[in-house]
Every structure is written in C-alpha cells, then in structure tokens.
Amino acid sequence: MRITLFDNHDSFTWNLAHDLEREGVQVTVVRDGEWSDDLWAQTDALVISPGPGLPEEHPQLMGVVAEALNRRMPVLGVCLGMQALALHFGATLRNLDAPLHGRTTEATWSLEGLEEAPLADMWKEVGRSMAVGHYHSWVVDEASLPGDLHVNARNSQGLPMALLHGTLPVAGVQFHPESVLTPEGQTLLRGWISAAQRCLAISASNVSLNFS
C-alpha cells in the first residue's frame, strides 16, 4: 500500500512516517504548499499529519482532504488532521480552556453502532482504555458533528479523542499515536493500515466485478 503523508509542517511528521513504514508500507511525505495533482496517481491512502494552528491556516490542507474523500480513499487524520476532517463535514472546533501540550490522559473507545464502519477494525487490537498523548489546544465540538461522523473515543475529561465515518473509510484521532505518550499507538496504526488495505481490496474487487 502506498501512503502519502500530508505534512502540516509539524515536528512529529517524521515520527509518524517512520511508525507507518515499520508496518511494511511505502510512505511519501509531502509538505503543505508542495502538493501537486499528479501525486494522486501514486496514493492509495492518505494520512494527514498534526500541525500548528488551525486547519484553515494551512493553504492546501482542506483541498487535499476534499479530493481524497471525493476519491473515497482511506484517510487517517492525526490531531490537526482529525480537526480538518471534522471541518470538511461541517463540524466546528472549540478552544480548550487550557492547552493539552505534552500531557497524557486516559481514553476509552467503543464501536457500539459502528461495527460496520469501514475502518472500525483499526481499534480491535488495542485496549478498550488506553493512555494517549496530547499536543493541542483545540478540539472538535461534538455537538456540531453531522450524522455520519461519529465520536468513538473520549478521554477522561469527556473530550472527543477519535472519529469514525459510518460509510466512508475515514478515521481521525485527536491524540498522537506516534508519541511515546501513547504506548499502544503503533498497534493502532497497524490496525488502521490493515483496515485500509481491506477497504482497498473490497474497492478493487467491486471495480473488477463491474467490468466482468
């Protein structure tokens, strides 16, 4: 699987790239401002990196998100990446009273009602409750989410920690799976890769059937 990692000029991007590569996939890192349309032909799945500021402050980010979703390719948004996905679907963000930078909280996840979501299986190998590392001061406003985009993990403060789309291969995590503060982060990334590969295989099978 060929993953393109869209880099929002974040210091964690290469940690994330290396963790993905450890699972045997090909990773190409492309910085915001350097994206070109020919990259789509080389991209099976998209990972959106963390980054400073707000999603709309990154010139190419929202356009890349929109095109990836239009192509129905598997997408994982990390921190700022999750926020960008939420904004694309019409949600809003809210500023935390105090930033969560370099801190750990406990997150609990559930797939109740989301068992058939295309990327639900990414969660099945990690503990139901897990320590997660934070580097953010904004979160998705859960009340603003549209019907097909669901919070499937919250932390001990009740903040949204993960999103799954009910019918599209789209997932997001507000925490940093590539951080040492998230001990099960590598397992979660491995789960996303496996779930994304299954989605791609199903899509390829459907295309083959349509042409047979």
N, C-alpha and C positions, 0 to 999 in steps of 0.2 A: 504494500500500500504506500502510495506517495502522499505524504502530508506536507502541506505548505503552512508554515507558522508565520502568521502576520504579526510583526513586531511593532508594538506601540512605543518604541524607544524606551524599553524597560530593562533594568539591570538583571531581572530574573529570566529573561527570554532564553538565554543560552542554557541555563539550568534546565528549563523546560524542554528545550530541544534535545539535550543530552539524555534526559529521562525517557523521552519518546524513542530515541534511537536505540536505547538499551533493549527495547522490545522488538527490535529487528525490522523496523520500518524506515523508509527513506524520508528524511526531513530536510526541507529547504526553507531557510529563514529569509523573509522579505520584509524590509522596513517600510513603515508608513512613509509615503512620498516616493517610493521606488516601485510600487505595484504597476504592472502593465497587463493588458488583457491576454497576451499570449501565455501567461502563467496558468490560466485556467486549463489549458490542454495538458499541463503537467501535474495537475492537482486532483487527487482522488478524495481527499478530506481536508478540512481547514481547521486549524487551531488558532484562536485569537488570544494574543498574549495579554498579560497585565500591562499597566502603564499609568503614568501620572495624569492628573486632571480628570476631565470628563470625556466621554466618548465623542461628543460633537466637536471637541477641540483637536481631534486627530483628523486631518483633511480627507484621507482616503478610507478611513475605517468603515463608516456607515455604508458607503457604496459597495465595498467588498463584501460586507455582511449581506446586503440585499441581493447581490448577484449569486453568492454561494447558496442562499436559501432559494432563490429562483431556480437554481440548478439542482436543488434537492440533494445536495451532497452532505455527508455527515459533517457536523460542526460542533466544536467544543470551545466555549468561551471561558476564559480564566480571569477572575476578578473584574477588571475593566471590560474584558471580553464578554462576561456574562451580562454586565450592565448594558453593553451595546446591543446584545441580542434582545434584552427586555425592551429597550427603547425602540428597536425596529418594529416590534409587535405592538407598540403603542403604550407601553407602560411608562412610568415616571420613576425618578430616583429621589431619595431624600438624604439630606446631610445628617450624619450622626452628631450627637451632642459632643462626643469625644472621639477622636480618631482611634482606630484599632490598628496600630502600627507595631509590628514585631511582637504581637501578643497571640496567645493561644486560648481558644475556647473549646468547649465540647459540643459537637454537632451530632444530631440524631436524625436518621433518614428513614423514609418509608416509601414503599411503592404501592400503597393502597390506592386502587383505582387507576394505577399507571402500569399495571403488569404488561400491557400490550404496547406501551410506548416503544418506539423503535430502538432507543438507546437505554432502556431500563436495565438491561443486564449488566451495564457497567458497574452497578452498585452491589452486585450479588456476592462478591468475594471480600468485601470489607466489613468490618464490624458495624453492627447497627448503630452504635455510638462510637464516635471517633474524635480524637484531638485534631484540630485544624488550625493552621497558622494564618494570621491576618496581616494585611498591609493596605488598608483602605479607610476612607473617611465618608464614603457614600455607600448606600445600599439600595436595592430595588424596593420600591414601595409595593408591598404585596397586594394591597387593596386595588392597585391600578392595573393588575395583570389581566390580560384578556383570557377568554375561556379555555383556549387550547394550550396555554403556557402555565405550568403548574410548579409551585414550590414543593420539592420533595425532600428537602432537608432544612432544618433550622438549628441554630445554636442555642446555648443555654440562656442567651438573652432574648430569644424569640426572633432573631433576625434571619431573613432568608439566606440560606447558605448554598442552595442548589436549585436549578430549574431543569425540567424536562418538558419537551413538547409532546403532546399526545399523539400526533400523527406524523410529524417530521423528525428526521434523525438529528435533532438539535438538543444540546445539553449545555448547561453552564454551571460553574462553581464559583462562589464568591471568594473562597479561600484559595491558598496557593498549594496545590498538590506537589509542586516541585521543591517546596521548602522543607528544611529539616524539622520545622514545627508541625508538619503533617506526616506522622510516621507511616501512615497507610497510603500516602499519596501515590507511590509507584504502583501499588496494586490497583488503585482507582484508574490511573492512566492505562494500565494494561487492560482493564475491563472496558474502558472506552474504545481502545483500539480493536478489541475483539468484537464488540458490539457494532462498531463502524464497519468492520470487514464483513460481518454478516449482512448488514444493510446493503453494502455494495454488491455482494453476491446475489442477494434477492433481486436487486435492481437489474443486474446483468442478466439473470435468468428470465425476468419478465420481458426484457428487450428481446432476448433470443426467441421466446415464445411468440412474441408479436410478429417476428419476421419469419417464423417457420410456416 
